[in-house]
């Protein structure tokens, strides 16, 4: 049976509707993960089934643990001045050290139980996977810390009544 997803009604933000996600939506959620993550990171509400499925996947324990462990591994590598393995892209050590507090808090949030917002998890995933982003590429000083702060803030779920 197709999974049931909750979607925001396109015309009203305060209305949620249930819909069965078909095979097309499930395939789209997998194949377009980066694009959907970008939409979620920007704060898009899940008005499409593929976007809702992707948000659900980002909130799953295994996804959160994988991202949290990746951040911890990056921090361990720069703190011990251990050279990255040949399989990993080297990070901007000084930027990682400058953002260490924020990155530690992101990892802790992802690795503990409790609700997190999909937009924050999407921001963390994009931060870790974007080779041209501030984690790996030389940019303006402080870019990684600013991005980590935004992701940390975005991880906090907002409940509206």
C-alpha positions in Angstrom: 0.0 0.0 0.0 1.3 3.5 -0.9 2.4 5.6 2.1 0.2 8.3 3.4 1.7 11.8 3.5 0.4 15.0 5.0 0.5 18.1 2.7 -0.1 21.7 3.3 -3.1 22.8 1.1 -1.7 25.0 -1.7 -4.1 27.8 -1.1 -4.1 27.8 2.7 -1.1 27.4 5.0 -3.3 26.4 8.0 -4.9 23.4 6.2 -3.3 20.0 6.1 -4.6 17.2 3.8 -3.7 13.5 3.7 -2.8 11.9 0.4 -1.5 8.6 -0.7 1.9 8.9 -2.3 2.2 6.8 -5.4 5.2 5.2 -7.0 5.9 8.4 -9.1 6.1 10.6 -6.1 8.4 8.0 -4.3 10.7 7.8 -7.3 10.8 11.6 -7.6 11.6 12.0 -3.9 14.7 9.8 -4.4 15.9 11.1 -7.8 15.4 14.7 -7.0 16.6 14.7 -3.4 19.1 17.6 -3.9 16.5 19.8 -5.5 13.9 18.9 -2.9 16.5 19.5 -0.1 17.2 23.0 -1.6 13.4 23.7 -1.5 13.1 22.5 2.1 16.2 24.4 3.2 14.6 27.6 1.9 11.5 26.9 4.0 9.1 25.5 1.4 6.0 23.9 2.9 5.3 20.3 1.7 2.6 21.1 -0.8 3.7 18.2 -3.0 3.9 14.5 -2.1 7.5 14.2 -3.2 8.5 17.1 -1.0 6.6 15.6 2.0 8.2 12.2 1.4 11.7 13.9 1.3 11.0 15.8 4.5 9.9 12.6 6.2 13.1 10.9 5.0 15.3 13.7 6.4 13.6 13.3 9.8 14.2 9.6 10.0 16.6 8.4 12.7 19.1 6.8 10.3 19.4 10.0 8.2 19.9 12.2 11.3 22.5 9.8 12.7 24.4 9.6 9.4 24.6 13.4 9.2 25.5 13.8 12.9 28.3 11.3 12.7 29.6 13.0 9.6 29.9 16.3 11.4 31.6 14.6 14.4 34.1 12.9 12.1 34.9 16.2 10.4 35.4 17.9 13.8 37.6 15.0 15.1 39.7 15.2 12.0 40.4 18.9 12.3 40.9 18.8 16.1 43.5 16.1 15.9 45.1 17.6 12.8 44.6 14.2 11.2 44.9 14.4 7.4 41.7 13.3 5.7 41.6 9.9 4.0 42.1 9.8 0.2 38.3 9.1 0.0 37.3 12.4 1.6 37.4 15.9 0.3 39.5 18.1 2.6 37.6 20.6 4.6 38.6 24.2 5.4 40.3 23.5 8.7 40.3 27.1 10.1 36.7 27.6 9.1 35.7 24.3 10.8 37.5 25.2 14.0 35.9 28.7 14.0 32.4 27.1 13.6 33.2 24.1 16.0 30.7 25.2 18.7 27.8 25.5 16.2 28.8 22.2 14.4 29.0 20.4 17.8 25.5 21.6 18.7 24.2 20.5 15.3 25.6 17.1 15.7 24.2 16.8 19.2 20.7 17.9 18.0 20.8 15.4 15.2 22.0 12.5 17.4 19.5 13.0 20.2 15.8 12.0 20.2 13.3 14.7 19.7 11.7 16.6 16.9 13.7 18.5 14.3 12.6 20.6 11.4 13.1 19.2 7.9 14.4 22.6 6.7 17.2 22.4 9.2 18.2 18.8 8.4 18.1 19.8 4.7 20.4 22.7 5.4 22.8 20.4 7.2 22.8 17.8 4.4 23.5 20.5 1.8 26.3 22.0 3.9 27.9 18.5 4.1 27.4 17.6 0.4 28.0 20.8 -1.4 31.7 20.7 -2.6 31.5 24.3 -3.5 30.1 25.3 -0.1 31.8 26.9 2.8 32.8 23.6 4.4 35.1 22.7 1.5 35.7 25.9 -0.5 37.5 29.0 0.4 35.1 31.8 0.6 34.6 34.8 2.8 35.8 34.1 6.4 32.9 33.2 8.6 30.7 31.7 5.9 30.8 28.3 7.5 29.9 29.6 10.9 27.1 31.7 9.5 25.7 28.7 7.6 26.0 26.4 10.6 24.2 29.0 12.8 21.4 29.2 10.2 21.1 25.4 10.1 21.2 25.2 13.9 18.4 27.7 14.1 16.4 26.0 11.4 16.6 22.6 13.2 14.3 23.9 15.9 10.7 22.9 14.9 8.1 25.7 15.0 4.7 24.7 16.2 1.8 27.0 15.3 -1.5 26.8 17.0 
